Amino acid sequence: MGDDLTQQWGPIIMILTVILACIYIYFNVTVKEGLENANANAIDKKRSTGADSITGSVDNPTQQDEALKNDLNTMKHSLNIQTNRTEYENIIINTHDLMNYAMLKLITTQKINKDDPLPVAEKLSKYSQSIAALNDLMSWMDKK
């Protein structure tokens, strides 16, 4: 008798559970677009500011320029290059050295396949690009 009851009510309970789960998901969905909830307030905020929550862009170039200037000023004040110049330069130099040591370790410890040396070459290329970026960063810092 217990098996008959399970056979009769089991599928019904499973269907009701799925329906309730779908209803719950439908009414309680939180979509992370730019780490904002996709609710009416966030949508209204986007409409009022003209900001696009996905790209961070705005509706016109003047607003975009002002937003970039504000972000730039915030970063300038938080990084304070004049006060922390020595520490930042040391970080760049140490990261540069780390990349060079990593490249040396790569070519001296990893077996290079004579038929396909590309994997090692690709890693070296990424390190080289990183070193070039660090050099550019140091040049930029010298101009500040």
MITI-446668 format. One line per field, with one value per residue (C-alpha): residue number from 1; y, x, z. Coordinates in pm, 1 decimal, always signed. Each point is the difference from the previous one (the first is absolute). Layout:
% MITI-446668
nr [NUM, ...]
c2 [Y, ...]
c1 [X, ...]
c3 [Z, ...]
***
This chain:
% MITI-446668
nr [1, 2, 3, 4, 5, 6, 7, 8, 9, 10, 11, 12, 13, 14, 15, 16, 17, 18, 19, 20, 21, 22, 23, 24, 25, 26, 27, 28, 29, 30, 31, 32, 33, 34, 35, 36, 37, 38, 39, 40, 41, 42, 43, 44, 45, 46, 47, 48, 49, 50, 51, 52, 53, 54, 55, 56, 57, 58, 59, 60, 61, 62, 63, 64, 65, 66, 67, 68, 69, 70, 71, 72, 73, 74, 75, 76, 77, 78, 79, 80, 81, 82, 83, 84, 85, 86, 87, 88, 89, 90, 91, 92, 93, 94, 95, 96, 97, 98, 99, 100, 101, 102, 103, 104, 105, 106, 107, 108, 109, 110, 111, 112, 113, 114, 115, 116, 117, 118, 119, 120, 121, 122, 123, 124, 125, 126, 127, 128, 129, 130, 131, 132, 133, 134, 135, 136, 137, 138, 139, 140, 141, 142, 143, 144]
c2 [+0.0, +238.1, -60.1, +76.5, +330.2, +90.7, -89.5, +214.9, +306.3, -11.5, +144.3, +257.5, +119.4, +15.3, +205.9, +236.6, +41.0, +90.0, +245.9, +165.4, +19.0, +165.8, +251.9, +76.2, +47.0, +215.7, +243.3, +2.1, +19.6, +216.6, +67.6, +120.4, +260.9, +213.8, -143.4, +168.5, -168.5, +11.9, +162.0, +302.7, +236.7, -100.6, +36.9, +341.8, +104.9, -103.9, +195.8, +312.4, +8.0, -127.1, -251.2, -337.9, -254.4, -252.6, +214.5, +285.7, +239.4, +292.4, +140.1, +292.4, +88.1, +286.4, -229.6, -260.4, +257.6, +124.7, -355.7, -78.6, +318.2, -83.4, -355.6, +131.2, +251.2, -268.4, -227.1, +280.9, +84.7, -361.4, -92.3, +326.0, -59.6, +287.4, -141.9, -368.2, +30.1, -197.1, -286.4, -14.3, +3.1, -280.7, -203.1, +48.7, -89.2, -309.6, -115.3, +54.5, -212.8, -265.3, -24.8, -34.5, -270.6, -180.9, +7.1, -134.4, -272.8, -90.3, -51.8, -175.3, -238.7, -76.3, -253.6, +164.2, -225.3, +30.4, -79.9, +247.0, +271.1, +228.7, -53.3, +123.9, +278.8, +114.7, +16.7, +194.6, +236.8, +66.4, +71.7, +228.6, +190.3, +38.5, +133.6, +248.3, +115.7, +46.2, +202.7, +218.7, +43.1, +106.2, +250.8, +139.4, +27.6, +188.9, +264.4, +56.2]
c1 [+0.0, +288.2, +155.4, -331.6, -22.8, +357.3, -68.9, -311.3, +121.8, +372.6, -27.2, -258.4, +224.3, +299.0, -196.2, -125.9, +354.5, +128.0, -285.6, +62.5, +373.8, -68.0, -236.4, +257.8, +276.7, -219.8, -91.0, +332.1, +259.1, +301.8, +194.4, +355.3, +59.4, +285.4, -66.6, -341.8, -330.4, -225.3, -286.9, -211.1, +220.5, +314.7, -174.4, -138.3, +346.9, +146.0, -265.3, +44.6, +379.8, +23.9, +260.0, +18.7, +49.4, +160.7, +265.5, +19.6, -46.3, -238.1, -234.7, +211.5, +368.9, -18.4, -133.3, +261.7, +277.2, -121.8, -32.0, +355.8, +135.2, -171.1, +137.5, +346.6, -3.1, -115.3, +286.2, +254.4, -97.2, -10.3, +338.8, +180.0, +300.1, +205.0, -8.8, +33.1, +228.4, +289.8, -222.9, -175.4, +330.5, +128.1, -312.3, +49.6, +371.1, -64.5, -280.0, +231.9, +267.6, -255.6, -105.0, +361.3, +69.7, -317.9, +111.1, +342.3, -154.9, -237.1, +270.3, +238.6, -242.6, -271.1, +69.8, -38.4, -147.5, +212.6, -300.2, -229.5, +184.5, -303.1, -140.8, +322.7, +32.7, -355.0, +74.6, +318.4, -196.2, -251.4, +282.2, +161.5, -326.2, -30.4, +353.3, -74.0, -308.8, +208.9, +255.6, -281.4, -137.1, +340.4, +40.5, -343.4, +85.2, +319.6, -209.3, -225.1]
c3 [+0.0, +81.6, -341.8, -170.6, +187.1, -101.8, -360.9, -4.7, +189.5, -81.3, -353.9, +113.6, +284.0, -235.2, -256.1, +269.9, +131.4, -345.9, -52.3, +337.1, -70.6, -336.3, +160.1, +270.1, -254.3, -224.0, +278.2, +186.1, -277.4, +65.0, -317.2, +57.3, -264.9, +116.7, +347.1, +17.2, +65.5, -303.3, +184.5, -75.6, +204.2, -187.2, -335.4, +98.2, +117.1, -335.1, -187.3, +210.7, -27.4, -356.2, +116.9, -165.7, +278.8, -232.6, -164.9, +244.8, -288.5, -3.9, -260.0, -118.8, -26.8, +248.9, +272.1, -92.7, +25.1, +337.2, +133.6, -114.0, +157.0, +328.3, -6.5, -86.3, +285.7, +242.6, -107.5, +14.3, +355.6, +114.9, -151.4, +84.9, -223.9, +140.8, +350.6, -92.6, -304.1, +148.3, +111.0, -337.5, -186.5, +222.8, -72.5, -373.6, +19.3, +212.4, -228.7, -298.2, +166.6, +88.3, -366.0, -111.0, +258.0, -101.0, -363.8, +93.7, +212.3, -283.5, -258.7, +237.1, +168.3, -253.3, -269.9, -336.8, -263.5, -314.3, -218.3, +176.2, +195.4, -27.6, +352.7, +158.7, -256.1, +74.9, +371.3, -69.8, -221.2, +279.1, +242.7, -256.2, -49.8, +375.1, +23.1, -278.8, +189.4, +315.9, -197.6, -136.2, +349.1, +134.5, -285.3, +73.6, +371.2, -84.6, -177.9, +302.4]
***
